[in-house]
Amino acid sequence: MENQHHIHVSSEVGILKRLLIHSPDEGIGKVIPTKAQDWLFEDIIHVDTMRKKEYDLYLKILLYFLDYEKIHSQINTIDLPESQRHFYKPDKENYFESDKVIEPQRLLAHLLESKDLKQRMIASICAHEGTAYSLQAELMELDNSVLARVMISGILPDKRMIFPPIPNFIFTRDIGITVNDHILLNKPKKKARTRESIIMKYIFFNHPMFKEYTSNIIEINDPEDFFLLDEDEQEKKIVTIEGGDVMMVAPNHLLVGVSERTSIHAASKVIQLMHERDIVEKVTIVKIPAKRAYMHIDTTFTQVKRNMWVIFGSFSKEGLKQEKGDYISSLGGSKSENEIEILQYIKGRSYDDPIQFDYLEDLLNDISVTDLKSEEKTKFIYSGDNEFPHGRREQWTDSCNVLALKEGVVIGYDRNDKTSKGFQKQGIKVVKAAELLDKFKNEELHPSEVKDTLILLPSAELSRARGGSHCMSMPLLRTPLW
Ligand SMILES: NC(=[NH2+])NCCC[C@H](N)C(=O)O
């Protein structure tokens, strides 16, 4: 079943077998303070530190778990000064090139071998970025792997910057989500993320890796009369969806966040399409406040194992009750600023009559017990271990955004100390990525022996980009949970 191109994800925690990642490219080092917010970064980044001290460790962990031989056979040489980090650079010959940990830049370089696609892609990107027509001819002359790098970083080999960077491309989660054997593509809310989406559409629709899945790629579009509407109407009816708001929690169940980035109209379309095409039976909408701090639902909760979740305390039962304090709802007025709404739509049941959940924990517990058949008590770990004011501080630096390599083994950020304490209280060991990698290297431990562990990545630079390991991954294949 695991052929080279197999695509299937039916949970958030089944053993991770294949994913798309993008390593920080040189464009990230070109973000300037006045543009940082427009480009959705909280600050400017020291790219060397981000790569060598942080992201490289992430890659090594992924490779050890997903493609052991690929890394273990070379582990003693890849970091030597004379290797010049070529192992990590997608345009170099000694790049690791794995069919499990996959870099879109490599897929893009492959696509550009077709002259027709090369022309079309150059035309689309230049039109989108509004560059001079004459630049197209110049780009046509570039070697394909160089052009792939340029299309992403925006920087020509002679150092001219021709496009803005797309620094958020490291957050591959947001470009699309694998829903069983379908891929739901994004339609980004933010202009800064549009080029990523153009590039990925070409890849999904043209690369041999996705060939058997062309009819399973789902695009969500604006209503047909959208361009006729005035601006106010457009604002109301806009369709935008980003992958961080879509979570494939069980074979029959998809969560869709309505947030700063994903609109109600997009969510409605997803419900209809999922039911019409019989892809999942339940779609649950989780509406969160449209705020930069929360951006996507995966910044407020992710799954650790079948019966364990890490969540943002202000959205929890206790948090909401506390915030409400002595406020009497029947008097009207505004509710808590963190109020969330959870509505579940089941195939065959009237859309006017969704099932409602009062609290996030109720929904997550229902997923664990009903959908994932967990027989153990559902456990919750809270951001900052619910200690004031660490819950909010650590949510901001992605304490709730972990990537599961398998049930119970997740990657998180080292700066979220209090949340780590919360993990430990629930029986999860906490280990630094570098220490774990040393053990793998010395063969004291094999990735298959790692159980119930939170792996901590250094995160001083990465967290300024405002995404965690969950955001930095687009799973294509996970082993089914049963
Ligand atoms: N799935 C996620 N939470 N992605 C985080 C994306 C962060 C990125 N800087 C943005 O604002 O778009």
The ligand as an SDF file (V2000), in Angstrom:
LIG
                    3D

 12 11  0  0  0  0  0  0  0  0999 V2000
   -0.9990   26.8900   10.6560 N   0  0  0  0  0  0  0  0  0  0  0  0
   -0.4920   27.9400   11.2170 C   0  0  0  0  0  0  0  0  0  0  0  0
   -0.8730   28.2780   12.4260 N   0  0  0  0  0  0  0  0  0  0  0  0
    0.3580   28.7060   10.5370 N   0  0  0  0  0  0  0  0  0  0  0  0
    1.0250   29.8340   11.0730 C   0  0  0  0  0  0  0  0  0  0  0  0
    1.3880   30.8050   10.0210 C   0  0  0  0  0  0  0  0  0  0  0  0
    2.1980   31.9420   10.5310 C   0  0  0  0  0  0  0  0  0  0  0  0
    2.4690   32.9690    9.4820 C   0  0  0  0  0  0  0  0  0  0  0  0
    3.4220   33.9280    9.9040 N   0  0  0  0  0  0  0  0  0  0  0  0
    1.1850   33.6700    9.1120 C   0  0  0  0  0  0  0  0  0  0  0  0
    0.8320   34.5860    9.8170 O   0  0  0  0  0  0  0  0  0  0  0  0
    0.5570   33.3350    8.1400 O   0  0  0  0  0  0  0  0  0  0  0  0
  1  2  1  0
  2  3  2  0
  2  4  1  0
  4  5  1  0
  5  6  1  0
  6  7  1  0
  7  8  1  0
  8  9  1  0
  8 10  1  0
 10 11  2  0
 10 12  1  0
M  CHG  1   3   1
M  END
$$$$
